[in-house]
Amino acid sequence: MNGRRWGALLGVSMDNWGLGYKHPRWQKRRLEILTRDEFTCKGCESTEKMLAVHHLWYEDGADPWDYPDEALLTLCVECHEYETEQLKVEFRALTKGNYIHESLLTPVRESTTFAP
């Protein structure tokens, strides 16, 4: 995982990566995952809350729509925010508040909170 991806967890700019979420290819991919998960949050099982599609890991150089099904998970906004906060906590614990060069980071990080 490169510094841009970890930077996003810390609130640092990811250059233009976030613009990919507006791309038609992401919109199509997002709808595929929402349909697969029956428009249900896999965290709390709600069918009434606003939903997001969560990336369980990031790969260097990949666009948001370039991930396999097993890397994407439907979560409600609340569960998605919780999962994102957990990543920040884990990152701070991993780095002990210090900068770690991207070459020392594991390239794939699976979620420990939710499983598809």
N, CA, C and O atoms as a printed pandas DataFrame, in Angstrom:
     atom_number atom_name residue_name chain_id  residue_number  x_coord  y_coord  z_coord
0              1         N          MET        A               1    0.864   -1.174    0.000
1              2        CA          MET        A               1    0.000    0.000    0.000
2              3         C          MET        A               1    0.900    1.223    0.000
3              4         O          MET        A               1    1.852    1.297    0.777
4              5         N          ASN        A               2    0.611    2.160   -0.848
5              6        CA          ASN        A               2    1.505    3.319   -0.905
6              7         C          ASN        A               2    1.090    4.404    0.078
7              8         O          ASN        A               2    0.044    4.319    0.721
8              9         N          GLY        A               3    1.929    5.419    0.178
9             10        CA          GLY        A               3    1.693    6.505    1.109
10            11         C          GLY        A               3    0.411    7.261    0.847
11            12         O          GLY        A               3   -0.209    7.768    1.782
12            13         N          ARG        A               4   -0.008    7.351   -0.431
13            14        CA          ARG        A               4   -1.261    8.049   -0.739
14            15         C          ARG        A               4   -2.417    7.366   -0.047
15            16         O          ARG        A               4   -3.284    8.037    0.512
16            17         N          ARG        A               5   -2.447    6.029   -0.073
17            18        CA          ARG        A               5   -3.569    5.300    0.523
18            19         C          ARG        A               5   -3.564    5.475    2.041
19            20         O          ARG        A               5   -4.603    5.756    2.638
20            21         N          TRP        A               6   -2.404    5.313    2.662
21            22        CA          TRP        A               6   -2.332    5.514    4.107
22            23         C          TRP        A               6   -2.570    6.973    4.431
23            24         O          TRP        A               6   -3.160    7.291    5.464
24            25         N          GLY        A               7   -2.116    7.870    3.557
25            26        CA          GLY        A               7   -2.340    9.287    3.780
26            27         C          GLY        A               7   -3.821    9.607    3.871
27            28         O          GLY        A               7   -4.226   10.460    4.661
28            29         N          ALA        A               8   -4.631    8.930    3.070
29            30        CA          ALA        A               8   -6.080    9.165    3.090
30            31         C          ALA        A               8   -6.654    8.806    4.451
31            32         O          ALA        A               8   -7.576    9.465    4.930
32            33         N          LEU        A               9   -6.120    7.774    5.070
33            34        CA          LEU        A               9   -6.604    7.365    6.383
34            35         C          LEU        A               9   -6.295    8.423    7.432
35            36         O          LEU        A               9   -6.992    8.536    8.440
36            37         N          LEU        A              10   -5.261    9.183    7.189
37            38        CA          LEU        A              10   -4.858   10.215    8.133
38            39         C          LEU        A              10   -5.391   11.584    7.766
39            40         O          LEU        A              10   -5.057   12.574    8.416
40            41         N          GLY        A              11   -6.212   11.654    6.738
41            42        CA          GLY        A              11   -6.781   12.913    6.316
42            43         C          GLY        A              11   -5.861   13.724    5.415
43            44         O          GLY        A              11   -6.076   14.922    5.228
44            45         N          VAL        A              12   -4.846   13.088    4.859
45            46        CA          VAL        A              12   -3.914   13.754    3.956
46            47         C          VAL        A              12   -4.411   13.562    2.529
47            48         O          VAL        A              12   -5.040   12.548    2.225
48            49         N          SER        A              13   -4.143   14.506    1.664
49            50        CA          SER        A              13   -4.597   14.442    0.279
50            51         C          SER        A              13   -4.113   13.174   -0.419
51            52         O          SER        A              13   -2.982   12.731   -0.218
52            53         N          MET        A              14   -4.985   12.601   -1.237
53            54        CA          MET        A              14   -4.639   11.445   -2.057
54            55         C          MET        A              14   -4.527   11.874   -3.509
55            56         O          MET        A              14   -4.873   11.110   -4.410
56            57         N          ASP        A              15   -4.055   13.067   -3.743
57            58        CA          ASP        A              15   -3.975   13.622   -5.085
58            59         C          ASP        A              15   -5.382   13.629   -5.671
59            60         O          ASP        A              15   -6.298   14.162   -5.044
60            61         N          ASN        A              16   -5.578   13.061   -6.837
61            62        CA          ASN        A              16   -6.902   13.059   -7.476
62            63         C          ASN        A              16   -7.607   11.714   -7.391
63            64         O          ASN        A              16   -8.604   11.504   -8.082
64            65         N          TRP        A              17   -7.114   10.795   -6.560
65            66        CA          TRP        A              17   -7.692    9.459   -6.495
66            67         C          TRP        A              17   -9.178    9.512   -6.153
67            68         O          TRP        A              17   -9.964    8.760   -6.730
68            69         N          GLY        A              18   -9.575   10.373   -5.240
69            70        CA          GLY        A              18  -10.964   10.467   -4.825
70            71         C          GLY        A              18  -11.907   10.879   -5.946
71            72         O          GLY        A              18  -13.104   10.599   -5.878
72            73         N          LEU        A              19  -11.392   11.534   -6.966
73            74        CA          LEU        A              19  -12.236   11.916   -8.097
74            75         C          LEU        A              19  -12.766   10.695   -8.842
75            76         O          LEU        A              19  -13.770   10.787   -9.547
76            77         N          GLY        A              20  -12.101    9.558   -8.691
77            78        CA          GLY        A              20  -12.552    8.326   -9.335
78            79         C          GLY        A              20  -13.928    7.893   -8.897
79            80         O          GLY        A              20  -14.616    7.181   -9.628
80            81         N          TYR        A              21  -14.345    8.314   -7.706
81            82        CA          TYR        A              21  -15.666    7.948   -7.217
82            83         C          TYR        A              21  -16.782    8.622   -7.998
83            84         O          TYR        A              21  -17.942    8.228   -7.877
84            85         N          LYS        A              22  -16.458    9.620   -8.788
85            86        CA          LYS        A              22  -17.462   10.271   -9.624
86            87         C          LYS        A              22  -17.489    9.682  -11.029
87            88         O          LYS        A              22  -18.366   10.009  -11.829
88            89         N          HIS        A              23  -16.544    8.828  -11.322
89            90        CA          HIS        A              23  -16.408    8.249  -12.666
90            91         C          HIS        A              23  -17.546    7.253  -12.935
91            92         O          HIS        A              23  -17.933    6.512  -12.031
92            93         N          PRO        A              24  -18.084    7.224  -14.151
93            94        CA          PRO        A              24  -19.153    6.268  -14.488
94            95         C          PRO        A              24  -18.765    4.810  -14.237
95            96         O          PRO        A              24  -19.618    3.994  -13.888
96            97         N          ARG        A              25  -17.492    4.482  -14.410
97            98        CA          ARG        A              25  -17.070    3.095  -14.169
98            99         C          ARG        A              25  -17.214    2.725  -12.689
99           100         O          ARG        A              25  -17.584    1.595  -12.370
100          101         N          TRP        A              26  -16.923    3.679  -11.774
101          102        CA          TRP        A              26  -17.125    3.412  -10.350
102          103         C          TRP        A              26  -18.616    3.332  -10.043
103          104         O          TRP        A              26  -19.035    2.465   -9.277
104          105         N          GLN        A              27  -19.417    4.207  -10.617
105          106        CA          GLN        A              27  -20.853    4.182  -10.360
106          107         C          GLN        A              27  -21.455    2.829  -10.763
107          108         O          GLN        A              27  -22.309    2.291  -10.059
108          109         N          LYS        A              28  -21.005    2.289  -11.895
109          110        CA          LYS        A              28  -21.479    0.977  -12.336
110          111         C          LYS        A              28  -21.005   -0.117  -11.377
111          112         O          LYS        A              28  -21.780   -0.992  -10.992
112          113         N          ARG        A              29  -19.736   -0.059  -10.998
113          114        CA          ARG        A              29  -19.171   -1.076  -10.092
114          115         C          ARG        A              29  -19.858   -1.026   -8.737
115          116         O          ARG        A              29  -20.156   -2.063   -8.145
116          117         N          ARG        A              30  -20.106    0.182   -8.251
117          118        CA          ARG        A              30  -20.788    0.366   -6.968
118          119         C          ARG        A              30  -22.177   -0.267   -7.008
119          120         O          ARG        A              30  -22.574   -0.954   -6.067
120          121         N          LEU        A              31  -22.916   -0.039   -8.095
121          122        CA          LEU        A              31  -24.252   -0.619   -8.228
122          123         C          LEU        A              31  -24.194   -2.146   -8.262
123          124         O          LEU        A              31  -25.072   -2.811   -7.713
124          125         N          GLU        A              32  -23.165   -2.706   -8.905
125          126        CA          GLU        A              32  -23.001   -4.166   -8.925
126          127         C          GLU        A              32  -22.843   -4.717   -7.503
127          128         O          GLU        A              32  -23.437   -5.739   -7.160
128          129         N          ILE        A              33  -22.045   -4.039   -6.686
129          130        CA          ILE        A              33  -21.810   -4.511   -5.316
130          131         C          ILE        A              33  -23.050   -4.316   -4.454
131          132         O          ILE        A              33  -23.401   -5.199   -3.672
132          133         N          LEU        A              34  -23.713   -3.180   -4.585
133          134        CA          LEU        A              34  -24.949   -2.964   -3.835
134          135         C          LEU        A              34  -25.994   -4.022   -4.186
135          136         O          LEU        A              34  -26.692   -4.523   -3.305
136          137         N          THR        A              35  -26.099   -4.357   -5.456
137          138        CA          THR        A              35  -27.044   -5.384   -5.903
138          139         C          THR        A              35  -26.650   -6.749   -5.342
139          140         O          THR        A              35  -27.493   -7.489   -4.833
140          141         N          ARG        A              36  -25.362   -7.073   -5.442
141          142        CA          ARG        A              36  -24.881   -8.352   -4.906
142          143         C          ARG        A              36  -25.237   -8.501   -3.432
143          144         O          ARG        A              36  -25.650   -9.571   -2.986
144          145         N          ASP        A              37  -25.070   -7.408   -2.677
145          146        CA          ASP        A              37  -25.328   -7.430   -1.241
146          147         C          ASP        A              37  -26.780   -7.113   -0.896
147          148         O          ASP        A              37  -27.115   -6.887    0.267
148          149         N          GLU        A              38  -27.637   -7.099   -1.913
149          150        CA          GLU        A              38  -29.069   -6.884   -1.754
150          151         C          GLU        A              38  -29.390   -5.582   -1.023
151          152         O          GLU        A              38  -30.321   -5.519   -0.221
152          153         N          PHE        A              39  -28.600   -4.539   -1.314
153          154        CA          PHE        A              39  -28.802   -3.215   -0.726
154          155         C          PHE        A              39  -28.954   -3.292    0.789
155          156         O          PHE        A              39  -29.803   -2.627    1.382
156          157         N          THR        A              40  -28.099   -4.131    1.405
157          158        CA          THR        A              40  -28.111   -4.355    2.849
158          159         C          THR        A              40  -26.721   -4.124    3.415
159          160         O          THR        A              40  -25.734   -4.616    2.869
160          161         N          CYS        A              41  -26.640   -3.377    4.509
161          162        CA          CYS        A              41  -25.366   -3.153    5.182
162          163         C          CYS        A              41  -24.870   -4.472    5.758
163          164         O          CYS        A              41  -25.602   -5.147    6.481
164          165         N          LYS        A              42  -23.646   -4.840    5.446
165          166        CA          LYS        A              42  -23.068   -6.088    5.948
166          167         C          LYS        A              42  -22.528   -5.939    7.363
167          168         O          LYS        A              42  -22.068   -6.913    7.960
168          169         N          GLY        A              43  -22.582   -4.719    7.902
169          170        CA          GLY        A              43  -22.168   -4.496    9.283
170          171         C          GLY        A              43  -23.336   -4.652   10.237
171          172         O          GLY        A              43  -23.276   -5.460   11.165
172          173         N          CYS        A              44  -24.404   -3.886   10.021
173          174        CA          CYS        A              44  -25.563   -3.882   10.930
174          175         C          CYS        A              44  -26.814   -4.490   10.313
175          176         O          CYS        A              44  -27.839   -4.610   10.985
176          177         N          GLU        A              45  -26.745   -4.872    9.050
177          178        CA          GLU        A              45  -27.836   -5.507    8.308
178          179         C          GLU        A              45  -29.011   -4.567    8.023
179          180         O          GLU        A              45  -30.111   -5.030    7.718
180          181         N          SER        A              46  -28.790   -3.268    8.118
181          182        CA          SER        A              46  -29.852   -2.309    7.829
182          183         C          SER        A              46  -30.142   -2.262    6.326
183          184         O          SER        A              46  -29.245   -2.364    5.489
184          185         N          THR        A              47  -31.416   -2.106    6.024
185          186        CA          THR        A              47  -31.835   -1.891    4.640
186          187         C          THR        A              47  -32.455   -0.501    4.496
187          188         O          THR        A              47  -32.962   -0.157    3.428
188          189         N          GLU        A              48  -32.419    0.290    5.550
189          190        CA          GLU        A              48  -33.073    1.591    5.570
190          191         C          GLU        A              48  -32.098    2.768    5.583
191          192         O          GLU        A              48  -32.519    3.909    5.392
192          193         N          LYS        A              49  -30.814    2.519    5.802
193          194        CA          LYS        A              49  -29.833    3.602    5.906
194          195         C          LYS        A              49  -29.141    3.853    4.572
195          196         O          LYS        A              49  -29.142    2.995    3.688
196          197         N          MET        A              50  -28.548    5.044    4.436
197          198        CA          MET        A              50  -27.766    5.353    3.247
198          199         C          MET        A              50  -26.565    4.410    3.194
199          200         O          MET        A              50  -25.913    4.160    4.208
200          201         N          LEU        A              51  -26.282    3.891    1.997
201          202        CA          LEU        A              51  -25.233    2.878    1.848
202          203         C          LEU        A              51  -24.011    3.402    1.108
203          204         O          LEU        A              51  -24.094    4.309    0.280
204          205         N          ALA        A              52  -22.881    2.801    1.436
205          206        CA          ALA        A              52  -21.612    3.075    0.770
206          207         C          ALA        A              52  -20.985    1.737    0.402
207          208         O          ALA        A              52  -21.319    0.707    0.989
208          209         N          VAL        A              53  -20.086    1.753   -0.558
209          210        CA          VAL        A              53  -19.324    0.548   -0.882
210          211         C          VAL        A              53  -17.915    0.769   -0.360
211          212         O          VAL        A              53  -17.226    1.708   -0.760
212          213         N          HIS        A              54  -17.502   -0.108    0.535
213          214        CA          HIS        A              54  -16.231   -0.002    1.247
214          215         C          HIS        A              54  -15.168   -0.877    0.594
215          216         O          HIS        A              54  -15.427   -2.027    0.240
216          217         N          HIS        A              55  -13.970   -0.321    0.438
217          218        CA          HIS        A              55  -12.817   -1.109   -0.020
218          219         C          HIS        A              55  -12.166   -1.742    1.207
219          220         O          HIS        A              55  -11.766   -1.034    2.132
220          221         N          LEU        A              56  -12.060   -3.059    1.221
221          222        CA          LEU        A              56  -11.419   -3.750    2.340
222          223         C          LEU        A              56   -9.907   -3.569    2.319
223          224         O          LEU        A              56   -9.253   -3.696    3.354
224          225         N          TRP        A              57   -9.361   -3.279    1.174
225          226        CA          TRP        A              57   -7.947   -2.962    1.040
226          227         C          TRP        A              57   -7.751   -2.098   -0.189
227          228         O          TRP        A              57   -8.641   -1.977   -1.031
228          229         N          TYR        A              58   -6.575   -1.499   -0.281
229          230        CA          TYR        A              58   -6.205   -0.697   -1.439
230          231         C          TYR        A              58   -4.958   -1.271   -2.079
231          232         O          TYR        A              58   -4.089   -1.821   -1.402
232          233         N          GLU        A              59   -4.885   -1.137   -3.389
233          234        CA          GLU        A              59   -3.721   -1.590   -4.135
234          235         C          GLU        A              59   -3.105   -0.404   -4.849
235          236         O          GLU        A              59   -3.810    0.440   -5.403
236          237         N          ASP        A              60   -1.801   -0.349   -4.832
237          238        CA          ASP        A              60   -1.074    0.750   -5.446
238          239         C          ASP        A              60   -1.414    0.857   -6.930
239          240         O          ASP        A              60   -1.309   -0.121   -7.670
240          241         N          GLY        A              61   -1.820    2.047   -7.356
241          242        CA          GLY        A              61   -2.094    2.309   -8.762
242          243         C          GLY        A              61   -3.459    1.872   -9.256
243          244         O          GLY        A              61   -3.784    2.101  -10.421
244          245         N          ALA        A              62   -4.272    1.249   -8.407
245          246        CA          ALA        A              62   -5.592    0.770   -8.842
246          247         C          ALA        A              62   -6.632    1.884   -8.745
247          248         O          ALA        A              62   -6.616    2.685   -7.811
248          249         N          ASP        A              63   -7.527    1.921   -9.713
249          250        CA          ASP        A              63   -8.666    2.827   -9.643
250          251         C          ASP        A              63   -9.726    2.197   -8.749
251          252         O          ASP        A              63   -9.698    0.984   -8.541
252          253         N          PRO        A              64  -10.660    2.979   -8.214
253          254        CA          PRO        A              64  -11.668    2.431   -7.299
254          255         C          PRO        A              64  -12.450    1.248   -7.876
255          256         O          PRO        A              64  -12.870    0.371   -7.121
256          257         N          TRP        A              65  -12.651    1.204   -9.181
257          258        CA          TRP        A              65  -13.454    0.146   -9.812
258          259         C          TRP        A              65  -12.629   -1.077  -10.199
259          260         O          TRP        A              65  -13.184   -2.054  -10.700
260          261         N          ASP        A              66  -11.320   -1.044   -9.979
261          262        CA          ASP        A              66  -10.438   -2.131  -10.405
262          263         C          ASP        A              66  -10.310   -3.273   -9.405
263          264         O          ASP        A              66   -9.427   -4.116   -9.562
264          265         N          TYR        A              67  -11.140   -3.327   -8.405
265          266        CA          TYR        A              67  -11.006   -4.323   -7.343
266          267         C          TYR        A              67  -11.933   -5.510   -7.562
267          268         O          TYR        A              67  -13.021   -5.357   -8.116
268          269         N          PRO        A              68  -11.505   -6.698   -7.127
269          270        CA          PRO        A              68  -12.375   -7.879   -7.241
270          271         C          PRO        A              68  -13.536   -7.778   -6.249
271          272         O          PRO        A              68  -13.497   -6.999   -5.297
272          273         N          ASP        A              69  -14.556   -8.576   -6.495
273          274        CA          ASP        A              69  -15.736   -8.557   -5.628
274          275         C          ASP        A              69  -15.383   -8.711   -4.156
275          276         O          ASP        A              69  -15.957   -8.027   -3.308
276          277         N          GLU        A              70  -14.445   -9.602   -3.842
277          278        CA          GLU        A              70  -14.123   -9.873   -2.438
278          279         C          GLU        A              70  -13.442   -8.700   -1.739
279          280         O          GLU        A              70  -13.286   -8.720   -0.518
280          281         N          ALA        A              71  -13.038   -7.686   -2.488
281          282        CA          ALA        A              71  -12.409   -6.503   -1.896
282          283         C          ALA        A              71  -13.418   -5.408   -1.595
283          284         O          ALA        A              71  -13.063   -4.395   -0.992
284          285         N          LEU        A              72  -14.683   -5.592   -2.008
285          286        CA          LEU        A              72  -15.703   -4.556   -1.872
286          287         C          LEU        A              72  -16.869   -5.055   -1.031
287          288         O          LEU        A              72  -17.299   -6.202   -1.153
288          289         N          LEU        A              73  -17.368   -4.177   -0.180
289          290        CA          LEU        A              73  -18.386   -4.571    0.783
290          291         C          LEU        A              73  -19.374   -3.429    0.988
291          292         O          LEU        A              73  -18.966   -2.275    1.124
292          293         N          THR        A              74  -20.657   -3.734    1.013
293          294        CA          THR        A              74  -21.685   -2.729    1.263
294          295         C          THR        A              74  -21.793   -2.476    2.759
295          296         O          THR        A              74  -21.986   -3.399    3.551
296          297         N          LEU        A              75  -21.664   -1.202    3.131
297          298        CA          LEU        A              75  -21.835   -0.777    4.519
298          299         C          LEU        A              75  -22.711    0.468    4.537
299          300         O          LEU        A              75  -22.689    1.264    3.597
300          301         N          CYS        A              76  -23.484    0.635    5.612
301          302        CA          CYS        A              76  -24.204    1.891    5.775
302          303         C          CYS        A              76  -23.174    2.965    6.129
303          304         O          CYS        A              76  -22.037    2.655    6.486
304          305         N          VAL        A              77  -23.580    4.209    6.026
305          306        CA          VAL        A              77  -22.650    5.309    6.280
306          307         C          VAL        A              77  -22.063    5.212    7.685
307          308         O          VAL        A              77  -20.870    5.453    7.867
308          309         N          GLU        A              78  -22.873    4.866    8.680
309          310        CA          GLU        A              78  -22.385    4.765   10.051
310          311         C          GLU        A              78  -21.346    3.654   10.204
311          312         O          GLU        A              78  -20.307    3.867   10.829
312          313         N          CYS        A              79  -21.612    2.476    9.646
313          314        CA          CYS        A              79  -20.650    1.369    9.718
314          315         C          CYS        A              79  -19.388    1.690    8.920
315          316         O          CYS        A              79  -18.284    1.319    9.316
316          317         N          HIS        A              80  -19.560    2.384    7.792
317          318        CA          HIS        A              80  -18.408    2.766    6.980
318          319         C          HIS        A              80  -17.523    3.752    7.746
319          320         O          HIS        A              80  -16.298    3.633    7.722
320          321         N          GLU        A              81  -18.137    4.719    8.421
321          322        CA          GLU        A              81  -17.362    5.667    9.225
322          323         C          GLU        A              81  -16.635    4.944   10.355
323          324         O          GLU        A              81  -15.477    5.246   10.647
324          325         N          TYR        A              82  -17.316    3.989   10.990
325          326        CA          TYR        A              82  -16.688    3.217   12.068
326          327         C          TYR        A              82  -15.487    2.439   11.536
327          328         O          TYR        A              82  -14.419    2.445   12.148
328          329         N          GLU        A              83  -15.661    1.778   10.409
329          330        CA          GLU        A              83  -14.567    0.987    9.825
330          331         C          GLU        A              83  -13.390    1.886    9.452
331          332         O          GLU        A              83  -12.236    1.512    9.660
332          333         N          THR        A              84  -13.670    3.052    8.909
333          334        CA          THR        A              84  -12.611    3.992    8.553
334          335         C          THR        A              84  -11.867    4.453    9.802
335          336         O          THR        A              84  -10.641    4.562    9.788
336          337         N          GLU        A              85  -12.598    4.724   10.881
337          338        CA          GLU        A              85  -11.951    5.115   12.147
338          339         C          GLU        A              85  -11.088    3.981   12.685
339          340         O          GLU        A              85  -10.005    4.225   13.216
340          341         N          GLN        A              86  -11.561    2.739   12.550
341          342        CA          GLN        A              86  -10.765    1.593   13.009
342          343         C          GLN        A              86   -9.443    1.515   12.248
343          344         O          GLN        A              86   -8.402    1.210   12.830
344          345         N          LEU        A              87   -9.492    1.793   10.935
345          346        CA          LEU        A              87   -8.259    1.791   10.147
346          347         C          LEU        A              87   -7.288    2.850   10.660
347          348         O          LEU        A              87   -6.082    2.613   10.728
348          349         N          LYS        A              88   -7.820    4.027   11.023
349          350        CA          LYS        A              88   -6.966    5.091   11.543
350          351         C          LYS        A              88   -6.325    4.668   12.863
351          352         O          LYS        A              88   -5.139    4.908   13.088
352          353         N          VAL        A              89   -7.116    4.037   13.735
353          354        CA          VAL        A              89   -6.595    3.567   15.031
354          355         C          VAL        A              89   -5.512    2.524   14.797
355          356         O          VAL        A              89   -4.450    2.582   15.415
356          357         N          GLU        A              90   -5.775    1.570   13.906
357          358        CA          GLU        A              90   -4.785    0.530   13.613
358          359         C          GLU        A              90   -3.518    1.127   13.018
359          360         O          GLU        A              90   -2.414    0.689   13.343
360          361         N          PHE        A              91   -3.670    2.125   12.147
361          362        CA          PHE        A              91   -2.506    2.749   11.535
362          363         C          PHE        A              91   -1.674    3.470   12.587
363          364         O          PHE        A              91   -0.448    3.356   12.602
364          365         N          ARG        A              92   -2.347    4.218   13.475
365          366        CA          ARG        A              92   -1.609    4.919   14.531
366          367         C          ARG        A              92   -0.897    3.926   15.428
367          368         O          ARG        A              92    0.233    4.177   15.847
368          369         N          ALA        A              93   -1.537    2.793   15.735
369          370        CA          ALA        A              93   -0.893    1.771   16.563
370          371         C          ALA        A              93    0.311    1.173   15.839
371          372         O          ALA        A              93    1.360    0.947   16.442
372          373         N          LEU        A              94    0.149    0.920   14.550
373          374        CA          LEU        A              94    1.234    0.348   13.750
374          375         C          LEU        A              94    2.434    1.278   13.710
375          376         O          LEU        A              94    3.576    0.837   13.840
376          377         N          THR        A              95    2.174    2.546   13.533
377          378        CA          THR        A              95    3.274    3.511   13.382
378          379         C          THR        A              95    3.710    4.122   14.702
379          380         O          THR        A              95    4.734    4.800   14.772
380          381         N          LYS        A              96    2.923    3.877   15.754
381          382        CA          LYS        A              96    3.183    4.500   17.054
382          383         C          LYS        A              96    3.342    6.015   16.906
383          384         O          LYS        A              96    4.128    6.654   17.605
384          385         N          GLY        A              97    2.567    6.560   15.973
385          386        CA          GLY        A              97    2.566    7.992   15.740
386          387         C          GLY        A              97    3.716    8.484   14.891
387          388         O          GLY        A              97    3.832    9.686   14.651
388          389         N          ASN        A              98    4.577    7.578   14.428
389          390        CA          ASN        A              98    5.731    7.958   13.620
390          391         C          ASN        A              98    5.471    7.692   12.149
391          392         O          ASN        A              98    4.645    6.851   11.794
392          393         N          TYR        A              99    6.179    8.410   11.304
393          394        CA          TYR        A              99    6.095    8.176    9.865
394          395         C          TYR        A              99    6.777    6.854    9.538
395          396         O          TYR        A              99    7.877    6.588   10.023
396          397         N          ILE        A             100    6.137    6.027    8.723
397          398        CA          ILE        A             100    6.739    4.789    8.243
398          399         C          ILE        A             100    6.831    4.890    6.730
399          400         O          ILE        A             100    5.855    5.241    6.066
400          401         N          HIS        A             101    7.987    4.587    6.190
401          402        CA          HIS        A             101    8.152    4.616    4.740
402          403         C          HIS        A             101    7.241    3.566    4.119
403          404         O          HIS        A             101    7.083    2.474    4.665
404          405         N          GLU        A             102    6.641    3.896    2.975
405          406        CA          GLU        A             102    5.668    3.013    2.332
406          407         C          GLU        A             102    6.225    1.634    2.017
407          408         O          GLU        A             102    5.458    0.674    1.945
408          409         N          SER        A             103    7.521    1.501    1.830
409          410        CA          SER        A             103    8.103    0.196    1.504
410          411         C          SER        A             103    7.994   -0.779    2.669
411          412         O          SER        A             103    8.158   -1.984    2.476
412          413         N          LEU        A             104    7.721   -0.282    3.874
413          414        CA          LEU        A             104    7.608   -1.144    5.040
414          415         C          LEU        A             104    6.186   -1.601    5.306
415          416         O          LEU        A             104    5.949   -2.439    6.176
416          417         N          LEU        A             105    5.232   -1.048    4.551
417          418        CA          LEU        A             105    3.833   -1.393    4.756
418          419         C          LEU        A             105    3.446   -2.614    3.942
419          420         O          LEU        A             105    3.942   -2.817    2.834
420          421         N          THR        A             106    2.561   -3.421    4.494
421          422        CA          THR        A             106    2.041   -4.580    3.787
422          423         C          THR        A             106    1.180   -4.109    2.625
423          424         O          THR        A             106    0.357   -3.213    2.817
424          425         N          PRO        A             107    1.332   -4.676    1.417
425          426        CA          PRO        A             107    0.587   -4.177    0.263
426          427         C          PRO        A             107   -0.911   -4.428    0.320
427          428         O          PRO        A             107   -1.666   -3.695   -0.318
428          429         N          VAL        A             108   -1.368   -5.418    1.047
429          430        CA          VAL        A             108   -2.797   -5.714    1.119
430          431         C          VAL        A             108   -3.190   -5.803    2.577
431          432         O          VAL        A             108   -2.557   -6.512    3.359
432          433         N          ARG        A             109   -4.227   -5.087    2.938
433          434        CA          ARG        A             109   -4.705   -5.073    4.310
434          435         C          ARG        A             109   -6.176   -5.478    4.328
435          436         O          ARG        A             109   -7.025   -4.770    3.787
436          437         N          GLU        A             110   -6.471   -6.602    4.943
437          438        CA          GLU        A             110   -7.858   -7.044    5.024
438          439         C          GLU        A             110   -8.521   -6.445    6.238
439          440         O          GLU        A             110   -7.870   -6.181    7.249
440          441         N          SER        A             111   -9.823   -6.230    6.136
441          442        CA          SER        A             111  -10.577   -5.693    7.237
442          443         C          SER        A             111  -10.648   -6.701    8.374
443          444         O          SER        A             111  -10.812   -7.898    8.137
444          445         N          THR        A             112  -10.525   -6.222    9.603
445          446        CA          THR        A             112  -10.669   -7.098   10.760
446          447         C          THR        A             112  -12.043   -6.961   11.402
447          448         O          THR        A             112  -12.402   -7.732   12.292
448          449         N          THR        A             113  -12.804   -5.979   10.944
449          450        CA          THR        A             113  -14.092   -5.720   11.563
450          451         C          THR        A             113  -15.249   -6.434   10.859
451          452         O          THR        A             113  -16.092   -7.049   11.513
452          453         N          PHE        A             114  -15.287   -6.352    9.536
453          454        CA          PHE        A             114  -16.376   -6.942    8.765
454          455         C          PHE        A             114  -15.815   -7.951    7.774
455          456         O          PHE        A             114  -14.698   -7.803    7.279
456          457         N          ALA        A             115  -16.595   -8.958    7.498
457          458        CA          ALA        A             115  -16.194   -9.940    6.491
458          459         C          ALA        A             115  -17.361  -10.135    5.531
459          460         O          ALA        A             115  -18.510  -10.223    5.964
460          461         N          PRO        A             116  -17.074  -10.204    4.218
461          462        CA          PRO        A             116  -18.170  -10.391    3.244
462          463         C          PRO        A             116  -18.812  -11.758    3.364
463          464         O          PRO        A             116  -19.742  -12.071    2.621
